[in-house]
């Protein structure tokens, strides 16, 4: 038999703001990586003789740190 438990967080205003910031930062990073992968797929489809290697998660993380974080200083506000 499987049991499930529901829990509810009781957060104050400051905690709610921090949770929203964390979620927004994660969403931005995910959307950035998704857009990059979609561009690579489109390029590989249009140029089958010059296919580019699809990045791993480690490659995407290194690119995010190198390219996006210097321009988006608000990334460093969240962990």
Protein Blocks (a to p, Z undefined) as FASTA:
>chain_A
ZZdddddddddfklmmmmmmmmmmmmmmmmmmmmmmmmmmmmmmmmmmlcccdddfklmm
mmmmmmmmmmmmmlmmpZZ
